[in-house]
Amino acid sequence: MPTDTQPDPDTRPTVSVVIPMHNEQGAVADLLQGICAAAAELPEFEIIAVDDGSTDGTYEALKAFRQTCPQLRILQHKPAGGQSAAVHSGVQAARADICCTLDGDGQNPPAELPKIWAPLVAGNDATIGLVAGQRLGRKDTASKKLASRMANALRGWMLKDGTRDTGCGFKAFRRQAFLNLPYFDHMHRYLPALFKAYGWQVALVDVAHQQRLSGQSKYTNFGRAMVGIWDLFGVVWLMRRAKSVSATEVPRS
């Protein structure tokens, strides 16, 4: 029999919440408390925190929180693999058919999570593979917001993905559909285009945004731009080459 501090391993969670974290010690407790509160509406849930090579006390803070949160699972990357690698590892380990992601710095308010998973949990539209958040009232510096607008404009022109804010960390998707996508570094920025290329519909949901709970951004505007340019050409190639086919077995006559 499972105890109050140990989830039933035979019960499949409704949603797996995946959080990539790198040097986010100061955000751990508040972020996880918020996720637990938001997920209380679900029959079962799990949280998968991926410590991506942190050099501060992120891992220790996660272990401390796990003492009172049986739904928390901790993965570690050594060395750091980056945000997309952390998300991919978390989704591979997830036990739910529906996965949600949000950033580990606390800028994605956990109270918004039900908006993100609702279209998939309700199960009313089997054609939706991805629900993508779009930030309202971004709490970032003017330079970061300007760089993001320019990047989104270029991406939208090249990929025609119909998404104005693909960099938002809030995403919900069908686990197997995500794992069927080609994996590459920084793929988390191009999920709407990739899901569409592989035959899925994408739902867009406006979400709130807030200041970081602690720490500082792991990206620079210049670094993000340089990587993004190369990635864009790669994603355009992938979309042109993508094929989505299904096979039907022929029964014996």
C-alpha positions in Angstrom: 0.0 0.0 0.0 1.3 3.5 -0.8 1.8 5.8 2.1 0.9 9.5 2.3 4.4 10.4 1.3 4.7 7.8 -1.6 2.5 8.0 -4.7 1.1 4.7 -6.0 3.5 3.6 -8.8 0.7 1.8 -10.6 -1.5 4.9 -11.0 -0.8 6.8 -14.2 -0.8 10.6 -13.6 -3.2 12.8 -15.7 -0.4 15.3 -16.4 3.4 15.3 -16.0 4.7 18.8 -15.3 8.3 19.1 -16.6 10.6 21.9 -15.4 14.1 22.5 -16.8 16.2 24.2 -14.1 19.7 25.6 -14.1 20.9 27.5 -11.1 17.4 28.3 -9.8 17.9 27.6 -6.1 16.0 30.7 -5.0 13.0 29.9 -7.1 12.5 26.2 -6.2 10.2 26.3 -3.2 7.8 29.0 -4.4 7.6 27.6 -7.9 6.9 24.0 -6.8 4.4 25.2 -4.2 2.5 27.0 -6.9 2.6 24.0 -9.2 1.2 21.7 -6.5 -1.6 24.2 -5.8 -2.5 24.5 -9.5 -2.4 20.7 -10.0 -4.6 19.9 -7.0 -7.6 20.0 -9.4 -6.2 16.9 -11.2 -6.9 13.3 -10.1 -3.2 12.5 -10.3 -0.1 14.5 -11.3 3.6 14.3 -11.2 6.3 17.0 -11.3 9.6 16.2 -13.0 12.3 18.8 -12.2 15.4 18.4 -14.4 18.5 19.9 -12.7 20.5 20.8 -15.7 24.1 20.9 -14.4 23.4 23.5 -11.7 26.4 24.8 -9.7 24.4 26.4 -6.9 22.1 24.7 -4.4 19.3 23.9 -6.9 19.7 20.1 -6.4 19.7 20.4 -2.6 16.6 22.6 -2.7 14.8 20.1 -4.8 15.7 17.2 -2.5 14.5 19.2 0.5 11.1 20.0 -1.2 10.7 16.4 -2.2 10.4 15.4 1.5 7.0 17.0 1.6 5.9 16.5 -2.0 5.6 12.8 -3.1 4.7 13.9 -6.6 8.1 15.4 -7.2 10.7 13.5 -9.2 14.2 14.8 -9.8 16.5 14.2 -12.8 20.0 15.4 -13.1 22.2 16.3 -16.0 25.9 16.3 -15.5 27.2 18.4 -17.3 24.5 20.8 -18.4 22.8 19.9 -21.7 20.7 23.0 -22.2 17.0 23.8 -21.9 15.8 21.6 -24.8 17.8 18.6 -23.5 16.4 19.1 -20.1 12.8 19.2 -21.4 13.5 16.1 -23.6 14.9 14.1 -20.7 11.9 15.1 -18.5 9.4 14.1 -21.2 11.1 10.8 -21.8 10.8 10.0 -18.1 7.2 11.2 -17.8 4.5 8.7 -17.0 1.5 10.7 -18.2 0.3 10.9 -21.7 0.0 14.7 -21.4 3.1 16.8 -20.5 3.3 20.5 -19.5 6.4 22.6 -19.4 7.2 25.9 -17.8 10.4 27.8 -17.1 12.3 27.2 -13.9 12.9 30.9 -13.0 9.3 31.5 -11.9 8.4 34.0 -14.7 5.6 31.6 -15.8 3.0 31.9 -13.0 2.0 28.3 -12.0 -1.6 29.4 -11.5 -1.9 29.7 -15.3 -1.1 25.9 -15.8 -4.8 24.8 -15.9 -5.3 27.1 -18.9 -2.5 25.2 -20.7 -3.5 21.6 -20.0 -7.3 22.1 -20.1 -7.7 21.6 -23.9 -5.8 18.3 -23.8 -7.2 17.0 -20.5 -10.7 17.7 -21.7 -10.1 15.5 -24.7 -12.7 17.2 -26.9 -10.4 17.6 -29.9 -8.1 14.7 -30.8 -6.4 16.8 -33.5 -4.7 19.1 -31.0 -1.2 18.0 -30.3 0.2 21.2 -28.7 -1.2 24.0 -26.5 1.2 27.0 -26.6 1.2 29.9 -24.2 1.5 33.5 -25.4 2.7 36.0 -22.8 0.7 39.1 -22.0 2.4 42.1 -20.3 5.9 40.7 -20.3 8.1 41.6 -17.3 11.4 41.7 -19.2 13.8 44.5 -20.0 13.1 46.7 -23.0 16.0 45.3 -25.0 14.9 41.7 -24.4 11.3 42.5 -25.4 12.6 44.2 -28.6 14.9 41.3 -29.5 12.1 38.9 -28.9 9.7 40.8 -31.1 12.2 40.9 -33.9 13.0 37.2 -33.6 9.3 36.3 -33.5 8.7 38.4 -36.6 11.5 36.7 -38.6 10.5 33.3 -37.4 6.9 33.9 -38.2 7.8 35.1 -41.7 10.0 32.1 -42.4 8.0 29.3 -40.7 4.4 30.6 -41.1 3.6 29.0 -37.7 0.9 31.5 -36.7 2.4 32.0 -33.3 3.5 35.4 -32.0 5.4 34.2 -28.9 7.0 30.8 -29.5 9.6 31.5 -26.7 7.0 31.2 -23.9 7.9 28.4 -21.6 4.2 27.4 -21.1 3.5 24.4 -23.3 1.2 21.3 -23.1 1.5 18.5 -25.5 0.9 14.8 -26.1 3.9 13.0 -24.9 4.3 10.6 -27.7 3.7 13.2 -30.4 6.6 15.3 -28.8 8.9 12.3 -28.7 8.1 11.5 -32.4 9.6 14.9 -33.4 13.2 15.2 -34.5 15.3 16.2 -31.5 17.9 19.0 -31.8 19.3 21.6 -29.5 17.0 24.6 -29.0 14.0 22.7 -30.4 11.8 24.1 -27.6 11.6 27.4 -29.5 10.1 25.9 -32.5 7.5 23.5 -31.2 4.4 25.1 -32.8 6.0 24.9 -36.3 7.2 21.3 -35.7 3.9 20.0 -34.4 2.1 21.6 -37.4 4.7 20.1 -39.8 3.9 16.6 -38.4 0.1 17.0 -38.8 -1.1 18.3 -35.5 -3.2 21.3 -34.7 -1.8 23.9 -32.3 -4.0 25.8 -29.8 -2.8 29.2 -28.5 -3.6 30.5 -25.0 -2.8 33.9 -23.5 -1.0 33.7 -20.2 0.3 36.0 -17.6 4.0 36.8 -17.0 5.9 38.0 -14.0 9.3 39.0 -12.7 11.9 36.3 -12.1 11.8 34.8 -8.6 15.6 34.9 -8.3 18.8 34.7 -10.3 19.4 36.1 -13.8 18.7 35.0 -17.4 21.0 32.3 -18.8 20.8 33.8 -22.3 22.1 37.0 -23.9 20.2 38.8 -26.7 23.2 38.4 -29.0 23.8 34.8 -28.2 20.1 33.9 -28.6 20.0 35.7 -32.0 23.1 34.0 -33.4 21.9 30.5 -32.5 18.4 31.3 -33.6 19.4 32.3 -37.1 21.1 28.9 -37.7 18.2 27.1 -36.1 15.7 28.8 -38.3 17.3 27.5 -41.5 17.5 24.0 -40.0 13.8 24.1 -39.0 12.8 25.3 -42.5 14.6 22.3 -43.9 13.0 19.9 -41.4 9.5 21.2 -42.2 10.0 20.8 -46.0 11.2 17.3 -45.5 8.7 16.3 -42.8 6.2 13.5 -43.7 3.3 12.3 -41.6 1.9 9.0 -42.8 0.0 6.2 -41.2 -0.1 2.5 -41.9 -3.1 0.2 -41.7 -2.5 -3.5 -41.2 -4.3 -5.7 -43.8 -6.3 -8.5 -42.0 -5.9 -12.1 -43.1 -8.8 -13.0 -45.5 
